[in-house]
């Protein structure tokens, strides 16, 4: 069958997981053999993005996927871009709640990556290019583009949005980023569906990564701020988490309203939004005149489950 499908999306996800784990094991093996094998943080990020971008492109080409449906490069209105930034800002309290929660028992991986750039004395503009442009584009292209286009062929749009969001979160292979990346993935999946484009998701992804990168860069150049950040206690994190959680209830609700406004701002957006909640069933008429419902494939497939289970195993190992 030509084009992407839920099964093909699941297979692609499994391939991406296996390639990432394989690359990690190879680097660990080389480090064990040579005693030291450190890869610069910028090369590490480019390598990780290449490991999802290249296989996804090859897979989409071999599957003869529709460029229009899979790549989802449809241009959107400038006002939609502005609304997207507001949408992401309203989601920030929820993201910070989940980040603070995971920091109670694990490290802040995103900050460690950004610190790696600052310790290597890379410029802020270069950090933004790698972390906030290259990374978000590759991830939106693969998850909200190719993988999502296959999952939505099930006709179960809400399930497709949730599944690709879970895939996106688990693909980070660490609990800290996984927790809030699932929420981000689902939120950007909704954007991709109602706008028919990956560009709003890329804009939101850029905004999140860019703001956190700039903040980390500022803190890294202030000794007092760095000392204060290093001395944050679990009690302070718990209080911060509870505060963010209370605020997030209101602002996440506002984000839902903004998503509705974005849908109304793009052609066909309202109809696509309604299909998220109310799936449209496809019917055919037999030669004898009887109408029957065409069964579509399930959004979740065995390859996808296997990929997710592998991610869980790796995250559990990393927590030890």
Backbone bond lengths (Angstrom), bond angles and torsions (degrees), N, CA, C in turn:
res aa  C-N    CA-C-N  psi(-1)  N-CA   C-N-CA  omega(-1)  CA-C   N-CA-C  phi
1 X - - - 1.465 - - 1.529 109.40 -
2 X 1.322 115.35 129.03 1.448 120.20 -179.45 1.524 110.55 -73.58
3 X 1.342 114.95 154.81 1.442 120.34 176.07 1.516 112.47 82.56
4 X 1.327 115.23 172.13 1.455 121.14 179.50 1.522 110.42 -77.87
5 X 1.322 115.87 157.20 1.456 123.63 178.30 1.521 107.32 -149.29
6 X 1.346 118.83 167.82 1.464 119.46 177.44 1.522 113.16 -55.63
7 X 1.328 116.70 -40.55 1.468 120.05 179.50 1.521 111.24 -64.53
8 X 1.334 116.49 -44.26 1.462 120.19 179.38 1.523 111.52 -65.17
9 X 1.325 116.59 -36.90 1.463 119.78 176.61 1.525 110.17 -64.04
10 X 1.343 116.25 -40.37 1.457 120.48 177.57 1.514 112.17 -64.25
11 X 1.321 116.42 -42.22 1.467 121.16 178.06 1.526 110.38 -63.93
12 X 1.321 117.01 -43.44 1.461 120.89 179.08 1.525 110.13 -61.24
13 X 1.324 117.43 -44.22 1.467 121.14 179.09 1.526 110.34 -60.60
14 X 1.330 117.00 -43.52 1.462 120.94 178.98 1.532 110.65 -61.60
15 X 1.330 116.65 -40.43 1.471 121.09 178.03 1.533 110.29 -62.59
16 X 1.335 116.47 -42.74 1.464 120.38 -179.49 1.521 111.13 -63.97
17 X 1.333 115.98 -41.06 1.471 120.44 178.98 1.521 110.60 -64.45
18 X 1.327 116.31 -46.74 1.464 120.61 -179.42 1.529 111.69 -63.12
19 X 1.336 116.73 -39.31 1.468 119.68 179.55 1.522 111.37 -66.91
20 X 1.341 117.25 -38.69 1.466 120.80 179.08 1.522 111.26 -68.05
21 X 1.337 116.22 -44.31 1.460 120.28 178.44 1.525 110.30 -65.38
22 X 1.332 115.96 -42.04 1.467 120.44 179.19 1.512 112.10 -61.00
23 X 1.334 116.53 -43.02 1.467 120.76 178.88 1.523 110.68 -63.94
24 X 1.339 116.15 -40.35 1.466 120.75 179.08 1.523 111.48 -64.16
25 X 1.332 116.57 -42.67 1.465 120.82 178.90 1.531 111.15 -65.71
26 X 1.343 116.22 -38.55 1.465 120.55 178.85 1.520 111.02 -63.07
27 X 1.332 115.93 -44.12 1.467 119.68 179.55 1.524 110.85 -65.31
28 X 1.342 116.62 -37.57 1.464 120.24 178.21 1.530 110.47 -65.63
29 X 1.334 116.25 -39.05 1.460 121.24 178.64 1.534 110.71 -64.05
30 X 1.326 115.73 -44.51 1.465 119.83 179.66 1.528 111.29 -65.01
31 X 1.333 115.38 -37.16 1.463 119.43 178.31 1.523 110.72 -65.79
32 X 1.341 116.36 -38.50 1.467 120.49 179.25 1.526 111.45 -68.15
33 X 1.329 116.23 -36.23 1.464 120.60 -178.62 1.527 111.49 -73.19
34 X 1.313 115.79 -39.31 1.469 119.64 -174.07 1.527 112.93 -97.95
35 X 1.316 116.37 -7.49 1.454 119.96 -179.88 1.508 113.11 85.61
36 X 1.308 117.34 -32.61 1.467 122.62 177.61 1.522 108.73 -153.73
37 X 1.306 115.15 128.32 1.470 118.76 -179.11 1.533 108.45 -149.15
38 X 1.310 115.44 74.76 1.461 121.04 -176.97 1.522 110.37 -91.21
39 X 1.337 115.44 128.92 1.458 121.17 176.33 1.522 108.07 -101.50
40 X 1.323 118.85 131.21 1.471 120.89 177.48 1.519 110.84 -52.75
41 X 1.323 116.46 143.75 1.458 120.69 -173.72 1.527 112.60 -60.27
42 X 1.339 117.15 -34.64 1.466 119.40 179.16 1.530 111.57 -67.22
43 X 1.345 116.05 -40.66 1.466 120.28 177.47 1.525 110.08 -66.72
44 X 1.327 116.47 -37.34 1.466 121.11 179.80 1.525 111.02 -61.62
45 X 1.340 116.69 -43.01 1.468 120.12 179.61 1.521 111.04 -68.47
46 X 1.332 116.33 -44.01 1.471 119.68 178.57 1.529 110.94 -61.60
47 X 1.330 116.49 -38.20 1.460 120.85 178.22 1.526 110.73 -65.10
48 X 1.335 116.90 -44.81 1.469 120.64 -179.19 1.525 111.37 -64.36
49 X 1.336 117.22 -37.78 1.463 120.22 178.19 1.520 111.18 -71.23
50 X 1.336 116.36 -36.27 1.456 119.74 176.78 1.514 112.04 -64.77
51 X 1.338 116.41 -32.34 1.458 121.43 -179.12 1.524 112.96 -71.11
52 X 1.340 116.96 -16.79 1.470 118.59 174.07 1.530 111.20 -103.77
53 X 1.334 116.63 -31.50 1.463 120.63 -175.88 1.526 112.19 -73.80
54 X 1.317 117.29 -49.66 1.469 121.22 -175.09 1.527 112.18 -65.24
55 X 1.352 119.01 -50.11 1.470 118.28 177.80 1.532 112.91 -60.77
56 X 1.338 116.55 -36.33 1.467 120.02 -179.64 1.524 110.99 -65.51
57 X 1.330 116.44 -41.98 1.468 120.42 178.10 1.526 111.36 -63.72
58 X 1.320 115.95 -46.95 1.470 120.30 179.63 1.526 110.21 -61.39
59 X 1.324 115.93 -43.74 1.459 120.83 -178.49 1.533 110.89 -63.33
60 X 1.340 116.78 -43.19 1.467 120.79 -179.33 1.529 111.04 -64.86
61 X 1.337 116.09 -40.04 1.472 120.31 179.51 1.520 110.64 -66.61
62 X 1.333 116.36 -45.28 1.470 120.57 -179.86 1.525 111.63 -65.46
63 X 1.348 116.38 -29.76 1.460 120.76 179.18 1.522 112.32 -82.88
64 X 1.349 116.17 -3.19 1.459 122.22 -177.82 1.528 111.15 54.50
65 X 1.331 113.77 43.26 1.462 119.69 -179.04 1.520 110.72 -70.02
66 X 1.314 115.56 146.42 1.457 121.10 177.61 1.522 109.57 -67.83
67 X 1.323 116.86 123.39 1.459 120.79 -179.44 1.523 111.04 -60.91
68 X 1.316 116.83 -39.87 1.463 120.64 -177.71 1.521 111.20 -65.07
69 X 1.346 116.20 -41.13 1.460 120.09 -176.55 1.522 111.64 -81.84
70 X 1.332 116.99 -38.22 1.461 120.62 -174.42 1.524 113.32 -82.94
71 X 1.325 117.12 -42.85 1.455 120.08 -177.00 1.521 112.22 -78.49
72 X 1.326 117.18 -31.10 1.471 122.61 175.32 1.533 111.35 51.69
73 X 1.328 115.88 52.22 1.460 121.72 -179.77 1.534 112.76 -92.53
74 X 1.314 117.50 15.18 1.468 120.28 -176.50 1.526 110.45 -57.37
75 X 1.348 117.79 128.78 1.466 120.10 177.94 1.524 111.52 -67.94
76 X 1.309 116.48 148.07 1.471 121.12 179.24 1.522 109.47 -121.19
77 X 1.316 115.96 168.08 1.458 121.12 -179.53 1.529 110.64 -69.02
78 X 1.319 115.67 151.29 1.469 120.46 178.14 1.522 110.69 -62.68
79 X 1.334 115.93 -35.19 1.463 119.69 178.54 1.525 110.97 -63.99
80 X 1.337 117.42 -30.58 1.464 121.14 177.09 1.524 110.21 -67.25
81 X 1.322 116.63 -37.84 1.464 121.36 177.35 1.532 109.98 -62.58
82 X 1.330 116.33 -44.02 1.470 120.43 179.24 1.528 110.86 -64.67
83 X 1.324 116.35 -41.36 1.467 120.43 178.18 1.522 110.97 -65.30
84 X 1.327 116.37 -33.24 1.465 120.86 178.77 1.524 110.97 -63.82
85 X 1.327 116.40 -41.40 1.468 120.34 178.55 1.533 109.86 -61.77
86 X 1.328 116.65 -41.87 1.463 121.12 177.84 1.528 110.35 -65.06
87 X 1.321 115.70 -39.70 1.466 122.86 178.12 1.534 110.58 -59.09
88 X 1.321 116.49 -46.21 1.465 121.54 -179.41 1.524 110.84 -68.38
89 X 1.326 117.56 -39.47 1.468 120.79 178.76 1.522 110.60 -59.99
90 X 1.325 116.81 -36.32 1.467 120.54 179.29 1.531 111.93 -72.90
91 X 1.322 116.66 -21.78 1.465 120.66 178.41 1.532 111.93 -86.25
92 X 1.339 117.21 -14.53 1.458 121.16 -176.26 1.535 113.53 -55.82
93 X 1.358 120.14 -43.69 1.470 118.65 179.09 1.524 113.09 -58.53
94 X 1.336 117.71 -38.66 1.460 121.33 177.75 1.526 110.65 -66.23
95 X 1.321 116.55 -42.24 1.470 121.24 178.41 1.531 110.44 -62.53
96 X 1.330 115.99 -42.64 1.467 120.45 -179.60 1.523 111.22 -68.73
97 X 1.325 117.28 -32.46 1.463 120.81 176.46 1.522 110.58 -61.82
98 X 1.328 116.35 -48.58 1.458 121.32 -178.74 1.526 111.12 -67.68
99 X 1.330 116.85 -36.79 1.460 120.90 178.12 1.525 110.65 -64.50
100 X 1.333 116.58 -44.73 1.470 120.79 179.39 1.526 110.84 -64.64
101 X 1.336 116.37 -37.87 1.470 120.22 179.60 1.530 110.95 -62.34
102 X 1.326 117.68 -48.09 1.468 120.20 -178.20 1.523 112.10 -69.27
103 X 1.330 116.87 -27.52 1.465 120.28 179.04 1.527 112.08 -69.96
104 X 1.342 117.18 -9.45 1.460 120.63 175.43 1.531 111.13 -68.94
105 X 1.341 116.32 -24.97 1.466 118.67 -178.10 1.532 113.89 -135.26
106 X 1.339 117.80 6.27 1.464 120.02 176.44 1.526 109.39 -152.53
107 X 1.319 116.67 169.46 1.470 121.29 -177.39 1.523 111.46 -82.02
108 X 1.325 115.53 159.24 1.454 121.94 175.75 1.533 107.79 -82.16
109 X 1.326 115.94 99.76 1.463 120.95 -173.67 1.526 112.54 -65.31
110 X 1.325 116.95 -40.80 1.462 120.50 -178.46 1.525 111.07 -61.75
111 X 1.330 116.84 -40.31 1.464 120.72 178.90 1.524 109.85 -67.71
112 X 1.320 117.65 -38.11 1.467 120.61 178.41 1.529 111.06 -61.98
113 X 1.343 115.94 -40.06 1.468 119.93 178.56 1.524 110.33 -64.48
114 X 1.334 115.62 -46.97 1.470 119.79 179.95 1.530 110.75 -63.18
115 X 1.345 116.82 -38.30 1.468 120.49 178.07 1.525 111.03 -63.70
116 X 1.344 115.40 -33.59 1.463 119.40 177.04 1.516 111.59 -61.25
117 X 1.336 116.19 -36.80 1.462 120.79 178.06 1.523 110.94 -69.12
118 X 1.338 116.34 -44.29 1.462 119.48 -177.68 1.523 111.35 -68.17
119 X 1.330 117.41 -36.69 1.466 120.75 178.22 1.527 111.23 -66.30
120 X 1.336 116.10 -28.94 1.468 120.29 178.07 1.531 111.50 -84.63
121 X 1.332 115.84 2.99 1.466 122.56 178.25 1.530 113.45 61.56
122 X 1.322 116.57 33.60 1.455 119.62 173.30 1.530 108.47 -75.06
123 X 1.327 116.00 149.44 1.454 120.11 179.51 1.522 110.57 -71.61
124 X 1.326 116.75 159.02 1.462 121.57 179.98 1.526 110.80 -62.29
125 X 1.338 116.43 -40.05 1.469 119.96 -179.01 1.534 110.98 -63.19
126 X 1.338 116.55 -38.11 1.467 120.18 178.89 1.525 110.22 -68.79
127 X 1.331 116.85 -39.73 1.464 121.48 177.07 1.521 110.64 -60.01
128 X 1.329 115.82 -44.39 1.466 120.29 -179.59 1.526 110.11 -64.61
129 X 1.321 116.56 -40.26 1.474 119.97 -179.43 1.529 111.12 -61.12
130 X 1.331 116.72 -46.99 1.468 120.72 -177.03 1.524 111.53 -73.47
131 X 1.347 116.63 -49.34 1.462 121.25 -172.36 1.522 112.47 -81.28
132 X 1.334 117.51 -37.45 1.469 120.00 -171.62 1.529 114.58 -105.66
133 X 1.330 117.80 -8.87 1.467 119.50 178.94 1.524 111.53 -117.75
134 X 1.334 116.86 -58.14 1.466 120.29 -178.25 1.523 111.39 -62.23
135 X 1.351 116.34 -51.59 1.457 120.75 -178.65 1.526 113.29 -58.93
136 X 1.334 118.38 -55.77 1.467 120.42 179.79 1.522 113.90 -58.49
137 X 1.349 117.45 -39.69 1.467 118.32 -179.37 1.529 110.44 -63.37
138 X 1.332 116.73 -47.88 1.474 119.79 -178.97 1.519 111.18 -61.08
139 X 1.319 116.95 -43.68 1.459 120.68 -176.34 1.527 112.24 -70.69
140 X 1.324 117.52 -39.12 1.460 119.82 177.36 1.533 110.33 -68.26
141 X 1.323 116.20 -40.40 1.462 121.29 179.74 1.530 110.76 -59.96
142 X 1.332 116.37 -44.11 1.466 120.70 -176.13 1.525 112.14 -78.51
143 X 1.339 117.33 -50.74 1.470 119.67 -172.09 1.527 113.57 -84.34
144 X 1.332 118.07 -48.36 1.469 119.70 179.39 1.514 112.08 -85.42
145 X 1.334 116.71 -8.77 1.449 120.72 176.54 1.512 111.95 -101.56
146 X 1.323 116.64 -84.66 1.467 121.68 -172.24 1.527 113.24 -65.49
147 X 1.329 117.72 -53.93 1.467 120.39 -176.78 1.521 111.44 -64.40
148 X 1.329 117.56 -44.81 1.460 120.83 -178.77 1.526 111.58 -64.08
149 X 1.325 116.88 -36.88 1.465 119.96 -179.36 1.523 111.05 -62.68
150 X 1.334 116.39 -33.14 1.459 119.52 177.57 1.510 112.18 -75.17
151 X 1.319 116.61 -43.28 1.463 120.91 -178.70 1.523 112.01 -63.24
152 X 1.328 117.20 -36.76 1.465 119.46 -176.91 1.523 112.67 -73.05
153 X 1.332 117.59 -9.16 1.465 120.07 175.37 1.531 111.18 -68.34
154 X 1.317 116.31 -11.81 1.466 120.56 176.24 1.522 111.10 -71.20
155 X 1.340 116.36 -17.08 1.454 120.22 -176.54 1.511 112.33 83.72
156 X 1.305 117.46 -9.78 1.465 123.17 178.98 1.529 107.53 -98.43
157 X 1.306 115.82 84.35 1.465 120.90 -170.89 1.519 111.96 -65.66
158 X 1.339 117.35 -43.62 1.467 120.01 179.97 1.525 110.62 -61.26
159 X 1.329 116.63 -43.65 1.470 120.22 178.29 1.519 110.50 -62.53
160 X 1.339 116.98 -40.64 1.465 121.07 179.56 1.526 110.81 -62.68
161 X 1.328 116.58 -41.98 1.464 121.24 179.61 1.526 110.58 -63.36
162 X 1.322 116.60 -45.98 1.468 120.83 -178.42 1.526 111.02 -66.31
163 X 1.326 117.04 -43.80 1.465 120.89 -177.43 1.529 111.64 -64.24
164 X 1.367 116.99 -46.06 1.464 117.37 179.27 1.525 111.04 -65.71
165 X 1.348 117.13 -30.92 1.463 120.20 176.36 1.523 111.66 -65.92
166 X 1.339 116.19 -41.38 1.468 120.95 177.40 1.527 110.13 -66.01
167 X 1.335 115.94 -42.89 1.467 119.57 176.92 1.529 110.67 -57.87
168 X 1.317 115.91 -45.84 1.463 121.69 -178.43 1.526 110.58 -61.28
169 X 1.327 116.84 -44.72 1.460 120.31 -179.61 1.512 112.48 -66.02
170 X 1.334 116.66 -46.57 1.455 121.18 -177.08 1.531 111.49 -68.07
171 X 1.333 116.54 -28.47 1.461 120.91 -178.44 1.537 111.55 -62.70
172 X 1.328 118.28 -19.24 1.458 120.98 179.03 1.532 111.65 -71.67
173 X 1.340 116.63 -18.67 1.468 123.34 173.41 1.521 114.35 60.97
174 X 1.335 117.01 23.20 1.465 120.68 170.32 1.523 108.19 -145.96
175 X 1.324 116.13 144.99 1.464 121.56 -171.93 1.522 112.20 -64.31
176 X 1.334 116.80 -38.29 1.463 120.21 -177.16 1.522 112.26 -59.01
177 X 1.329 117.06 -55.85 1.460 120.03 -179.53 1.522 112.11 -71.90
178 X 1.331 116.57 -32.63 1.460 120.19 -178.90 1.522 112.05 -57.74
179 X 1.331 117.19 -43.34 1.461 121.35 -173.90 1.526 112.36 -57.98
180 X 1.336 116.42 -51.56 1.462 117.22 -178.18 1.526 112.76 -86.80
181 X 1.338 117.44 -20.59 1.470 119.86 178.18 1.526 111.29 -68.08
182 X 1.329 117.54 -31.38 1.469 120.14 175.87 1.523 110.08 -61.90
183 X 1.336 116.01 -44.73 1.472 120.78 178.66 1.517 110.45 -64.05
184 X 1.332 116.60 -44.92 1.465 120.85 178.43 1.523 110.42 -60.83
185 X 1.329 116.32 -43.83 1.461 120.78 -179.47 1.520 112.28 -61.27
186 X 1.326 116.50 -42.29 1.473 120.38 178.58 1.525 110.44 -67.66
187 X 1.334 116.48 -42.70 1.468 120.73 -179.69 1.525 110.88 -62.66
188 X 1.335 117.28 -42.44 1.463 120.79 179.70 1.524 111.39 -75.89
189 X 1.335 117.10 -26.05 1.461 120.44 173.57 1.513 110.87 -64.03
190 X 1.334 115.72 -40.14 1.476 120.60 176.25 1.526 110.20 -63.27
191 X 1.329 116.51 -41.34 1.462 120.53 178.19 1.525 110.92 -62.64
192 X 1.320 116.04 -44.11 1.462 120.68 -179.48 1.517 111.11 -61.78
193 X 1.333 116.28 -37.81 1.460 119.84 -178.29 1.527 111.77 -71.59
194 X 1.324 117.86 -49.23 1.464 119.75 -174.53 1.525 112.78 -72.97
195 X 1.334 117.40 -24.06 1.467 119.86 179.20 1.527 112.37 -100.84
196 X 1.332 117.32 -17.51 1.457 120.82 -176.39 1.509 112.59 69.20
197 X 1.344 116.77 23.44 1.469 120.85 -174.28 1.524 110.58 -146.85
198 X 1.337 116.29 151.98 1.465 120.28 175.83 1.526 111.96 -90.04
199 X 1.351 117.17 -8.77 1.459 119.28 -174.37 1.524 114.23 -66.03
200 X 1.342 120.48 -39.98 1.464 118.43 175.16 1.530 111.89 -61.18
201 X 1.344 116.65 -40.63 1.455 119.87 177.65 1.518 111.74 -63.14
202 X 1.334 116.24 -39.92 1.459 120.12 177.24 1.529 110.20 -63.18
203 X 1.333 116.50 -41.34 1.470 120.47 178.79 1.523 111.05 -60.55
204 X 1.338 115.42 -46.88 1.461 119.61 179.31 1.515 111.74 -64.64
205 X 1.315 116.50 -41.17 1.466 122.01 179.20 1.524 110.36 -63.48
206 X 1.330 115.87 -42.91 1.465 121.15 177.21 1.526 110.10 -60.47
207 X 1.322 116.74 -44.49 1.468 121.16 -177.39 1.531 110.71 -61.21
208 X 1.331 117.03 -44.76 1.472 121.20 -179.01 1.523 110.62 -64.89
209 X 1.328 116.78 -51.01 1.465 120.49 -177.35 1.519 112.46 -67.01
210 X 1.333 115.76 -38.05 1.464 119.59 -178.81 1.527 111.04 -67.47
211 X 1.325 117.36 -45.42 1.467 120.71 -178.92 1.524 111.25 -63.31
212 X 1.351 117.13 -41.83 1.463 119.56 179.95 1.528 111.27 -69.15
213 X 1.337 116.66 -34.49 1.470 120.96 178.93 1.525 110.78 -67.21
214 X 1.322 116.13 -45.67 1.472 120.28 179.31 1.526 110.62 -62.85
215 X 1.348 116.42 -41.81 1.465 120.46 179.83 1.527 110.66 -63.01
216 X 1.326 117.02 -44.07 1.466 120.98 179.10 1.527 110.54 -64.24
217 X 1.327 116.92 -39.43 1.464 121.62 179.25 1.526 110.69 -63.44
218 X 1.323 116.95 -40.85 1.475 121.06 179.16 1.526 110.31 -65.66
219 X 1.342 116.34 -45.95 1.465 121.13 -179.16 1.527 110.81 -62.56
220 X 1.351 116.70 -39.26 1.464 120.65 -177.05 1.522 112.57 -65.34
221 X 1.329 116.86 -18.98 1.458 120.84 -178.53 1.523 112.54 -102.19
222 X 1.320 115.17 9.14 1.464 120.07 177.83 1.526 108.57 -127.16
223 X 1.316 116.52 111.06 1.467 121.40 -174.98 1.525 111.98 -60.17
224 X 1.333 116.81 -41.06 1.463 119.75 -178.56 1.523 111.74 -65.83
225 X 1.342 115.68 -40.99 1.463 119.19 179.37 1.523 110.82 -66.40
226 X 1.349 117.04 -38.52 1.464 120.81 178.79 1.524 110.82 -64.65
227 X 1.316 116.52 -40.98 1.465 120.42 179.39 1.517 110.92 -64.79
228 X 1.343 115.68 -40.83 1.466 120.35 179.56 1.529 110.88 -65.39
229 X 1.338 116.20 -39.49 1.464 120.46 179.79 1.524 111.31 -66.99
230 X 1.341 116.86 -37.31 1.466 120.96 -179.49 1.525 112.06 -71.39
231 X 1.338 116.74 -23.94 1.464 120.49 -175.45 1.528 113.26 -97.37
232 X 1.330 117.34 11.00 1.469 120.58 178.85 1.524 109.43 -66.76
233 X 1.325 116.79 126.09 1.467 122.03 -178.62 1.520 110.93 -89.65
234 X 1.333 115.58 165.98 1.460 119.88 177.75 1.524 111.35 -66.02
235 X 1.336 115.68 -32.17 1.468 119.10 177.01 1.529 110.65 -63.56
236 X 1.346 116.43 -40.76 1.463 120.75 178.57 1.526 110.58 -66.85
237 X 1.338 116.43 -39.04 1.463 120.42 177.41 1.519 111.22 -63.97
238 X 1.333 115.92 -40.52 1.462 120.34 179.43 1.523 111.24 -64.01
239 X 1.327 116.57 -42.81 1.464 120.63 177.91 1.527 110.72 -64.60
240 X 1.333 115.99 -40.49 1.465 119.98 178.31 1.517 110.49 -63.70
241 X 1.333 116.06 -42.27 1.465 120.68 179.86 1.529 110.86 -60.56
242 X 1.322 116.96 -45.25 1.460 120.79 -179.47 1.530 111.11 -64.99
243 X 1.330 116.52 -39.76 1.468 120.57 178.91 1.525 110.80 -64.58
244 X 1.342 115.93 -46.77 1.464 120.47 178.32 1.530 110.93 -61.69
245 X 1.337 115.85 -38.49 1.467 120.28 -177.76 1.522 111.32 -62.42
246 X 1.316 116.40 -41.61 1.471 120.61 179.77 1.523 110.47 -64.98
247 X 1.327 115.61 -45.67 1.469 120.21 -179.56 1.527 111.03 -66.65
248 X 1.342 116.06 -35.09 1.469 120.35 -175.76 1.521 112.95 -64.49
249 X 1.329 117.27 -28.38 1.471 120.14 179.50 1.528 110.24 -59.41
250 X 1.329 116.20 -46.48 1.459 121.05 -179.97 1.523 111.45 -69.23
251 X 1.325 116.57 -49.39 1.460 119.52 -173.19 1.527 113.12 -72.58
252 X 1.325 117.48 -29.99 1.464 119.03 175.24 1.520 110.10 -67.57
253 X 1.327 116.76 -36.01 1.465 120.78 175.86 1.523 110.73 -63.21
254 X 1.331 116.05 -40.20 1.468 120.31 177.57 1.529 110.15 -64.79
255 X 1.342 116.26 -37.05 1.465 120.72 179.08 1.524 110.85 -61.34
256 X 1.327 116.80 -37.81 1.468 121.32 177.61 1.523 110.64 -63.11
257 X 1.327 115.56 -40.57 1.469 120.50 178.11 1.529 110.22 -64.82
258 X 1.338 116.15 -41.70 1.462 120.33 179.55 1.525 110.80 -64.58
259 X 1.337 117.08 -37.13 1.471 120.75 177.19 1.527 110.02 -60.35
260 X 1.319 116.33 -39.12 1.464 121.01 177.32 1.533 111.01 -64.28
261 X 1.334 116.13 -38.60 1.469 120.81 177.86 1.530 110.20 -66.73
262 X 1.344 116.52 -41.37 1.469 120.91 178.00 1.520 110.09 -61.06
263 X 1.332 117.05 -42.11 1.464 121.30 179.01 1.522 110.88 -60.09
264 X 1.334 116.07 -40.56 1.459 120.06 179.29 1.514 113.34 -72.96
265 X 1.336 116.12 -16.19 1.462 121.04 -177.53 1.526 112.43 -86.99
266 X 1.350 117.05 -15.86 1.460 121.50 -177.79 1.526 110.59 -113.61
267 X 1.340 118.12 143.34 1.468 121.29 -179.83 1.525 111.89 -57.14
268 X 1.330 115.87 125.66 1.463 120.66 178.81 1.508 114.38 76.68
269 X 1.327 116.91 3.06 1.459 120.96 -176.15 1.515 113.42 -64.07
270 X 1.322 116.74 -40.20 1.465 120.79 -179.24 1.524 111.11 -63.64
271 X 1.322 116.06 -40.96 1.466 120.16 179.15 1.523 110.34 -66.00
272 X 1.346 116.61 -41.74 1.462 119.62 179.11 1.522 111.02 -66.37
273 X 1.323 116.22 -35.19 1.464 120.25 178.03 1.526 110.56 -65.11
274 X 1.323 117.24 -42.14 1.468 120.32 -179.80 1.523 111.13 -65.96
275 X 1.335 116.64 -30.23 1.467 119.79 179.78 1.522 112.14 -72.09
276 X 1.314 116.69 -20.02 1.468 119.00 175.99 1.526 109.52 -64.48
277 X 1.311 115.11 -41.90 1.466 120.72 -177.22 1.521 111.77 -89.33
278 X 1.331 116.27 -36.99 1.464 120.65 -177.17 1.535 109.28 -120.46
279 X 1.345 117.12 91.02 1.473 120.11 -179.66 1.525 112.03 -58.13
280 X 1.311 115.77 139.93 1.464 120.96 178.42 1.524 108.62 -89.94
281 X 1.327 116.31 123.16 1.459 120.86 179.90 1.529 109.77 -85.56
282 X 1.311 115.00 138.91 1.463 121.02 -178.81 1.526 109.47 -96.53
283 X 1.335 116.21 126.58 1.458 121.55 -179.05 1.527 110.97 -117.69
284 X 1.312 114.97 148.93 1.457 122.45 175.77 1.526 109.23 -126.23
285 X 1.327 115.55 157.55 1.474 120.88 178.63 1.523 108.53 -111.63
286 X 1.331 115.79 122.46 1.454 119.75 179.33 1.530 110.16 -74.25
287 X 1.338 114.91 168.69 1.463 119.48 -179.40 1.519 112.37 -63.71
288 X 1.341 117.61 -23.41 1.464 120.20 178.57 1.521 112.59 -88.33
289 X 1.341 116.49 4.19 1.462 120.54 175.70 1.519 114.85 94.10
290 X 1.333 117.65 -6.64 1.461 120.37 -179.90 1.525 110.59 -78.71
291 X 1.334 115.47 139.14 1.460 121.64 179.87 1.529 109.14 -96.56
292 X 1.324 117.18 132.39 1.460 120.06 178.53 1.528 109.33 -134.66
293 X 1.327 114.50 153.23 1.460 120.77 -179.55 1.514 110.01 -85.69
294 X 1.325 115.79 130.41 1.461 121.17 179.07 1.526 108.94 -80.31
295 X 1.331 115.36 123.02 1.455 119.71 179.03 1.523 110.57 -78.06
296 X 1.317 115.09 133.76 1.453 120.45 178.96 1.518 109.82 -108.19
297 X 1.321 117.36 159.55 1.474 119.84 -179.24 1.524 111.62 -67.74
298 X 1.323 115.82 156.15 1.462 120.52 176.85 1.527 109.74 -69.85
299 X 1.333 115.70 148.77 1.463 119.91 179.79 1.527 111.35 -71.75
300 X 1.325 116.69 -35.33 1.462 120.62 178.55 1.523 109.34 -95.33
301 X 1.317 116.07 133.81 1.459 121.06 -176.29 1.527 110.52 -128.46
302 X 1.335 116.29 167.72 1.467 120.95 -178.50 1.532 112.33 -60.28
303 X 1.351 119.87 -44.72 1.472 118.87 178.01 1.533 112.69 -59.55
304 X 1.339 116.39 -37.88 1.463 119.95 179.26 1.524 110.63 -65.45
305 X 1.323 116.86 -42.31 1.466 121.29 178.95 1.527 110.36 -63.29
306 X 1.324 117.02 -43.02 1.462 120.82 178.69 1.531 110.99 -61.04
307 X 1.337 115.94 -42.55 1.461 120.25 177.99 1.514 112.16 -61.92
308 X 1.335 116.55 -42.78 1.464 121.12 179.54 1.524 111.19 -65.98
309 X 1.325 117.07 -39.85 1.465 120.87 178.83 1.524 110.94 -64.01
310 X 1.323 117.18 -40.09 1.461 120.54 176.64 1.529 110.73 -61.65
311 X 1.317 116.07 -41.13 1.476 120.34 177.96 1.520 111.31 -62.25
312 X 1.330 117.29 -41.04 1.468 122.09 179.16 1.523 110.03 -62.34
313 X 1.348 115.92 -43.79 1.475 119.89 179.33 1.524 110.92 -59.80
314 X 1.339 116.06 -46.28 1.477 120.21 -179.41 1.517 110.48 -63.20
315 X 1.331 118.20 -43.14 1.469 120.81 -179.54 1.520 111.20 -65.19
316 X 1.322 117.76 -37.46 1.464 120.90 177.52 1.520 110.71 -65.18
317 X 1.336 117.30 -39.98 1.451 121.76 177.94 1.527 110.57 -64.25
318 X 1.339 115.95 -41.59 1.466 120.28 -179.01 1.516 112.81 -68.03
319 X 1.336 117.19 -23.48 1.463 120.32 179.84 1.513 112.16 -77.39
320 X 1.326 116.66 -19.84 1.467 120.33 -176.88 1.520 112.36 -70.15
